[in-house]
Amino acid sequence: MKQLQVIQMTKTYGEKTLFEHADLTITEGERIGLIGVNGTGKSTLLEIISGEETSDSGERIVPKDYTIGFLKQDPEINGDLTVLEAVFQGETRSLKAIRNYEAVLLEIEQEPENEILHEKLFAAQNDMDALGAWDMNTEAKTILEKLGIQDLGQRISALSGGQKKRVGLAQVLIETPDLLILDEPTNHLDYSSIRWLEDYLNRFKGAILLVTHDRYFLDRITNHIVELANGTLYRYVGNYESFMEAKAIRLENEARESEKNRNLYRRELAWMRRGAQARSTKQKARKDRFSELQDVVTAKSDTNSLELDFSASRLGKDVFILKNVSKNYADKVILADFDLIVQPGERLGITGNNGTGKSTLLNLFAGTVEADSGTVTVGQTVEIGYYTQHNIDLDEDARLITYLQEVGNEVETTSGERISVSAMLERFLFKPETHGKKVSALSGGEKRRLFLLKILMGRPNVLLLDEPTNDLDTETLTVLEDYLESFPGTVITVSHDRYFLDKTAQKLLVFKGNGQIETYLGDYSDYLAKLNTTAAPKAEPKKKAVPEAKTVPQEKVKLTYQEKIEWQGMEDAITKAEEEISALHAELETTGSDFTKAGEISRTIEEKEAELLDLMERWEYLAQYAD
């Protein structure tokens, strides 16, 4: 069984240590999700594992003939290549044969009567036969189709960022490597493409290492989670749901340990303050212990979590009113006599296929695009915070603190507390030593977090969020979702992310193309389930069977012989189940930092408690008829 290993790996950038003495083993068949706050070094870790980046120290062990396919967050593809050339860019004989065959087909489309080209096609077909490349070519065409790539002759330079990402994804999938490394593979994919990709990866025989913001995708693909936190890799067995359970146990254990250390620290501090006349060895040892304990407590206090707490401007009765609005781009219809009223406090999700005009609607709300006809009325009290797909006002040469000071020097929280910009940067996980650095020094995810902070500092009462889950880490998204739940204003979100929409939207506008927009009240997952049910072929109606005559059962008045035997052992069974659960809880307390074991024990406890509940319900039933 093939394995890739990195051992005692350390990587620093300037004064920042991304990870130190980190170990990771990736085995064939493992599907590993990598999780961590933006800026902690996830993309760098992927690059080191792929071999494109080197670590400062440590060892990378790769078997012979081991192949790696690496999809970067922003794939680097030669703009002069066609889609066909880029997708079949690999240097294996099969890929070269497919590339040649497809190129000849494109030439024949331009010159169908050219006999020389037909001779080249015949030779290309023979090469395909000899190498058995037809199945690979069919699989490749299926991948391209499912990812929405139609024009194989188009130049890469003419594609949008999202289209380039899909070409890059098709490229690594077609190569079927031993290890697939995917950095945000669901970005720019619509729902149908994401579901297809889920199915494809679940059939994939090699190993997978991926970073994604899509928590449903993460939950359905992975069987291991690796968390990068404070320079350390924590490994968990199971999918995202199992990880959340195990992490909750880890944090609870750490909190108990931290509280114990704080109490000990207070006692030691009191002893230090009382002083001692004599300087005995015992007292010196105790002072040394106090110093060590102080370091532990200080380290614990440095592990901050992201906080969102902003006041919002007052919002009146009117937000947005669209009446008979039409919008076209060339021959493409985006909106056709569209009417919409957006209420104060509304949570509106906008979804649908790519290129149908979802972002255009947000731009109409924001006033950055004008309607061809109809009226867009914006309420007088509306203060818009527009989180776009691109950091349109992010000055790369600005210092972090001066970039935010363009909004103000202080931030007001919901409780009326006023916080400095520097303190708010710290709440957003930017350490004090980074506040004077230029924006250009930040990672892509950190820039998005900074952009979000500036928007929220402006105290908007209407938030327009265009694909907010692209490039934000799962922790930031969880905190943002929690903040939006209590946000007093209106939230309008364009997204394909099922998890985010389920948590933040109560009403959906589903763009179907050519100006067709469906309204749905409810969760996005419910809508998709309804859509799948509607699309499924209906079964032939069964002929009604003639009902058989039923005998009325006699009313139960006493226990059967078998039930009497069961009743006699019921008390002992319940007692035994309760003792087993108590023993498991005691074992859980001793797991310490073994979070995988803690997760397994927690799941066993749940199973035992469910069994106990069944026993209790059975006891209540039998008790009715017992003597």
GIQUIGI-V526079 format. One line per field, one symbol per residue. phi: phi as a letter, one per 30 degrees, with the letter a starting at -180 (. if undefined). burial: b if it has 16 or more other C-alpha atoms within 10 Angstrom, else e. A space follows every 50 residues. Layout:
phi=???
burial=???
This chain:
phi=.dbcbbbhdbbbbidccdabhdcacccejdbcccbldejdjddddddddd jdbccdajbccbddidcbcbcddbecbeddddeedddcdecddddddddd ddddedddddbdcdddddddddddddddddcicdddddddddddddcicc ddcdddddddeddddddddeeddddhddbccbchddeicdeddddddedd ddcdddcbbbcaddddedddcdbbbcccbhiccccbdjddddddddddde ddddddddddddddddddddddddibdccddddddddddddddddddddd ddddcdbbabdbddcddccbbcbhdbabbhccdcbbhdcabccdidcccc bkddicjdddddddddidbcddajbcccedcdbccccddbddcdddddde dddddddlcbbcdddjdcbddddddddcicdedcdcddeddddedddddd ddedddddhdcbcccchdddicdddddddddddddcddccbbbcacdddd dedbccbbccdcjhidbccbckdddddddddddddddddddddddddddc cdddddbaddddddddddcdeddddddddddddddddedcdicddddddd dddddeddddddddddddedddddcdd
burial=eebbebeebbbeeeeeebbbebbbebbebbbbbbbbbbbbbbbbbbbbbb eeebbeebebebeeeeebbbbbbebebeeebbbbbbbbbbeeebbbbbbb bbbbbeebeeeeeeeebbebbeebbebbeeeebbebbeebbebbebbbbe ebebbbeeeeeebbbbbbbbbbbbbbbbbbbbbbbbbbbbbebbeebbee beebebbbbbbbbbbbbbbebbbbbbbbbebbbbbbbbbbebbebbbebb eebeeeebeebbeebeebeeeeeeeeeeeeeeeeeebeebeebbeeeeee eeeeebebbbbbbebeebbbbbbebbbbeeeebbbbebeeebbbbbbbbb bbbbebbbbbbbbbbbeeebbeebbbebeeebbbbbbbbeeeebeeeebb bbbbbebeebbbbeeeeeeebbebbbbbbbeeebbebbbeebeebbbbbb bbbbbbbbbbbbbbbbbbbbbbbbbbbeebbebbeebbbbbbbbbbbbbb bbbbbbbbbbbbbebebeeeeebbeeeeeeeeeeeeeeeeeeeeeeeeee eeeeeeeebeeeebebbeebeebbeebeeebeebeeebeebeeebbbbbb bbeebeebbeebeebbeebeebeeeee
